[in-house]
């Protein structure tokens, strides 16, 4: 497990096209500042790309929403799309880490948009100085939210993550480098301000902020065992 409080995680197999599908909601479509965090341990480097988190549509007409992914060279990228077209720098933009992830190693990865830059953090350390981008994400009317892949054009699931993922968090604010570094190895209570969604993949959590029943807003694809990944908590808090 990636840190002491974590007792379970989700093991996704790309060869079996495994992923998580979450029902779309306004909570999962930040239009201003946001932060997405997760712990991942890759079992293989993707041939093209593999998605960590997607609230995104790529239909061949326009890129819309936010996308956090691992690239074919083992780097990590955060993208934001305006739903206006496919031209990089005009319709969408991204920032990519310089750190290259290795297989079999736990990494904490975070993507941040602060209204002026897209930023990526690996293990609490910022990668570079960010990429300029002053356009908040814009979403299509039908938006697809995924952990471990993305849906292309509303019909095809693709770019599956091959590895273990844990403690996925979506915030509607900028998390600073200090906040990311200091809290990446701490289980959240779930009542934190501006925490829009939280998937700790735990069978039990202390406190009363979460229901301990399986959320009906998330779908486990293929043959993933519910017992193996633990109970998935709701996407709204």
C-alpha positions, 0 to 999 in steps of 0.5 A: 500500500502507498501509505500507512493508513491505506489498507486496500487499493484497486488493481486495474488490468489493461489487458482486461479493459478494466476501469471505473465509470462514475455518473456525471455530475456538476461536482465532477466538472470544475470550470475554474481552479481544481486539483486532482490527486492519486497514488499509482503503481504502474505494472506496465508503461502504456504504448500510447497513453493511460488515463488516471482520471478523466472528466473529458470528451474527445470526439474528434471535433473538440477536446472538452473537460479535464484529463490526467494521464500517463504517457508512453514515455512514463511522464505524467500530463494534465490537460484542460480543454475548452470544447472549441476545437482540436488545436493545441494552445488554442482549444486545449493545453497541457503540462507534462512532468519531467520525471519518468515513472518506473513500474512497480513503484508507488508515486503520488501524482497531482495535477493543478489548475490555478487560473493561469497555469497547469501544473503537475506534482510528483511525490509532492514536488512540482515538475517545472514551473507550469504551463500558461493557460488562462482558460477554465475547462468547458464540458460537453453536454454529455460528459464521461467521468472515468478512473483508469481510462477515457471514453472516446466519442461516446462509444469506445472505452480506451487508454486503460491504466495497467497498475494499482490506483488508490486514494483519488481526490478531486478538489475545486480549489488550488492545493498548494505544494505544501498542502499536497506534500503534507497530506498525500500520505494522510487518509482524509475525513471526507469533510474537508472544504472544497473536496468535491470527490474522494475515492479512497478504495477502503473497506472501512473509514473512521468517522461518520462523513461517509456511508460504508455502503457501495456507491450506486454512482460508480460502476466496476467494469469487467470482472473487478472484484468488489471485495478486492477493491473495497467499498467505493464511496459516493462521488458527492460529499 
